[in-house]
Amino acid sequence: MGKVRLLDLEKHFAFYGAYHSNPVNIDIHMVFVWPIFFTALLLLYFTPSLFHLPSVEFSLFGNNVLLFFNIGFLLTLIYALFYISLDVKSGLLAAFLCVICWVSSSFLADRLGFSLAWKVVLVAQLICWTAQFIGHGVFEKRAPALLDNLIQALLMAPFFVLLEALQAFCSYEPYPGFRARVEARIEAEIQEWKDKKQKLIS
């Protein structure tokens, strides 16, 4: 029957990659995608615990940190498990980064308090999203992936930029031939988009 489409890494990577083929746009996303995830967790720290689960307190750099099993934790868990299911090796690294973001954002949120935290999150999100829209409008010259598939784009963005970094700096591939197969699918999707765009013009 083949791989379940939900867990088809090539499909997800090609979908996202077709909207991020320009090197400058990719670099912009590498810088600004994970801060979006981090600051989202920062704000979600203030949501109530799920099913009234108790918080966990532990020491971080000599300071006590309260971790709540709330929507922020649930989001972290979903992202982490999804990435591991796509590719175990890079997925474990991505899951570790997700957990680091959850713990560190909880630490920062607890120190800032809600009245200051939401302002920090607002500014950070505006900067990060603006930079990415500039990347698409000026360099990629194509609308962001989230306009076509919001959930898939938001889920794949952190993993996409991580895999791009691993491929660029470590020549990592989830399996032999992955890069070549994905690049072929990306080129095909970009060509299909160009053909549709040309038909609309003519």
C-alpha positions as CSV (number, residue, x, y, z in Angstrom):
1,M,0.0,0.0,0.0
2,G,3.0,2.3,0.5
3,K,3.7,4.9,3.1
4,V,0.8,6.6,4.8
5,R,0.5,10.1,3.2
6,L,0.4,11.8,6.6
7,L,3.9,10.4,7.3
8,D,5.3,10.8,3.8
9,L,8.4,13.0,4.4
10,E,9.1,13.4,0.7
11,K,5.5,14.7,0.1
12,H,5.7,17.2,3.0
13,F,9.2,18.4,2.2
14,A,8.4,18.8,-1.5
15,F,5.2,20.7,-0.7
16,Y,7.0,23.1,1.6
17,G,10.1,23.2,-0.6
18,A,8.1,24.3,-3.6
19,Y,7.4,27.6,-1.8
20,H,11.0,27.9,-0.5
21,S,13.4,27.4,-3.4
22,N,15.1,30.8,-3.2
23,P,18.3,30.6,-1.0
24,V,17.7,34.0,0.6
25,N,14.1,33.1,1.4
26,I,15.3,29.8,2.9
27,D,17.9,31.7,5.0
28,I,15.3,34.1,6.3
29,H,13.1,31.2,7.3
30,M,16.0,29.5,9.1
31,V,16.4,32.6,11.2
32,F,12.8,33.4,12.0
33,V,10.8,30.1,12.0
34,W,11.9,28.7,15.3
35,P,11.4,32.0,17.2
36,I,7.8,31.9,16.0
37,F,7.4,28.5,17.6
38,F,9.2,29.6,20.7
39,T,7.2,32.8,21.3
40,A,3.9,30.9,20.6
41,L,4.8,28.5,23.4
42,L,5.8,31.5,25.5
43,L,2.2,32.9,25.3
44,L,0.6,29.4,25.7
45,Y,2.4,29.1,29.0
46,F,-0.5,31.1,30.5
47,T,-3.2,28.7,29.4
48,P,-4.7,26.4,32.1
49,S,-3.5,22.9,32.7
50,L,-5.3,20.1,30.7
51,F,-7.6,17.9,32.8
52,H,-6.4,19.8,35.9
53,L,-3.0,18.0,35.7
54,P,-0.6,19.2,38.4
55,S,2.4,21.3,37.4
56,V,6.0,20.1,37.8
57,E,8.6,22.3,39.4
58,F,12.4,21.8,38.9
59,S,15.5,23.9,39.1
60,L,17.1,25.5,36.0
61,F,20.4,27.4,36.5
62,G,19.5,27.8,40.2
63,N,16.0,29.1,39.5
64,N,12.8,27.2,40.0
65,V,10.7,26.6,36.9
66,L,7.0,25.6,36.8
67,L,6.0,23.4,33.9
68,F,2.3,23.2,33.1
69,F,0.8,20.3,31.1
70,N,-1.3,22.8,29.1
71,I,-1.9,23.6,25.4
72,G,1.7,24.6,25.1
73,F,2.8,21.2,26.3
74,L,0.2,19.5,24.0
75,L,1.5,21.5,21.0
76,T,5.1,20.5,21.8
77,L,4.1,16.9,22.1
78,I,2.3,16.9,18.8
79,Y,5.2,18.5,16.9
80,A,7.8,16.2,18.6
81,L,5.9,13.0,17.8
82,F,5.1,14.1,14.3
83,Y,8.8,14.8,13.5
84,I,10.0,11.6,15.0
85,S,7.4,9.7,12.9
86,L,8.7,11.4,9.7
87,D,12.4,10.5,10.3
88,V,13.7,9.1,13.5
89,K,17.2,10.6,13.6
90,S,16.5,14.2,12.6
91,G,13.1,13.9,14.2
92,L,14.6,13.1,17.6
93,L,16.8,16.3,17.2
94,A,13.7,18.3,16.2
95,A,11.8,16.8,19.2
96,F,14.6,17.7,21.5
97,L,14.6,21.3,20.2
98,C,10.8,21.4,20.7
99,V,11.2,20.4,24.3
100,I,14.0,22.9,24.8
101,C,11.7,25.6,23.5
102,W,8.9,24.5,25.8
103,V,11.1,24.5,28.9
104,S,13.0,27.7,28.1
105,S,9.8,29.6,27.1
106,S,8.2,28.4,30.3
107,F,11.1,29.8,32.3
108,L,11.0,33.1,30.5
109,A,7.2,33.4,30.7
110,D,7.3,32.8,34.4
111,R,9.9,35.6,34.8
112,L,8.1,38.1,32.5
113,G,4.5,37.6,33.7
114,F,1.6,37.8,31.3
115,S,1.4,41.6,31.2
116,L,4.9,41.8,29.7
117,A,5.0,38.5,27.9
118,W,2.2,39.1,25.5
119,K,3.9,42.4,24.4
120,V,7.2,40.6,23.8
121,V,5.4,37.9,21.9
122,L,3.5,40.4,19.8
123,V,6.6,42.3,18.8
124,A,8.6,39.1,18.1
125,Q,5.8,37.5,16.0
126,L,5.3,40.7,13.9
127,I,9.1,40.9,13.2
128,C,9.3,37.2,12.3
129,W,6.2,37.1,10.1
130,T,7.1,40.4,8.4
131,A,10.6,39.1,7.6
132,Q,9.2,35.9,6.1
133,F,6.6,37.7,4.0
134,I,9.4,39.9,2.7
135,G,11.3,36.7,1.8
136,H,8.4,35.5,-0.2
137,G,7.5,38.8,-1.8
138,V,10.9,40.1,-2.7
139,F,13.0,36.9,-3.2
140,E,10.7,33.9,-3.7
141,K,8.1,35.9,-5.6
142,R,5.5,33.4,-4.5
143,A,2.9,33.5,-1.7
144,P,3.6,31.6,1.5
145,A,2.6,27.9,1.7
146,L,0.3,28.7,4.6
147,L,-2.1,30.4,2.2
148,D,-2.7,27.0,0.5
149,N,-2.4,24.7,3.4
150,L,-2.2,26.4,6.8
151,I,-1.8,23.3,9.1
152,Q,0.7,21.5,6.9
153,A,2.8,24.7,6.5
154,L,2.8,25.5,10.3
155,L,3.6,21.9,11.1
156,M,6.4,21.5,8.6
157,A,8.1,24.8,8.9
158,P,10.4,24.1,11.9
159,F,11.3,20.6,10.6
160,F,11.9,21.9,7.0
161,V,14.5,24.5,8.1
162,L,16.1,22.0,10.4
163,L,16.5,19.5,7.6
164,E,17.8,22.3,5.3
165,A,20.4,23.1,7.9
166,L,21.4,19.5,8.4
167,Q,21.7,19.0,4.7
168,A,23.7,22.2,4.2
169,F,26.1,21.7,7.1
170,C,26.2,18.0,7.6
171,S,25.1,16.6,4.2
172,Y,22.4,14.7,6.1
173,E,19.8,12.7,4.3
174,P,17.0,10.7,6.0
175,Y,17.9,8.0,3.5
176,P,20.1,7.7,0.4
177,G,18.6,9.5,-2.6
178,F,16.2,11.6,-0.5
179,R,17.6,14.9,-1.7
180,A,17.5,14.0,-5.4
181,R,14.0,12.6,-5.2
182,V,12.7,15.7,-3.3
183,E,14.4,18.1,-5.6
184,A,12.7,16.4,-8.6
185,R,9.3,16.7,-6.9
186,I,9.9,20.3,-6.0
187,E,10.9,21.2,-9.6
188,A,7.7,19.5,-10.8
189,E,5.5,21.3,-8.3
190,I,7.1,24.7,-9.2
191,Q,6.7,24.0,-12.9
192,E,3.0,23.1,-12.3
193,W,2.5,26.3,-10.4
194,K,4.2,28.4,-13.2
195,D,2.0,26.7,-15.8
196,K,-1.2,27.5,-13.8
197,K,0.0,31.1,-13.3
198,Q,0.7,31.4,-17.1
199,K,-2.8,30.1,-17.9
200,L,-4.4,32.7,-15.6
201,I,-2.4,35.5,-17.3
202,S,-3.2,34.3,-20.8
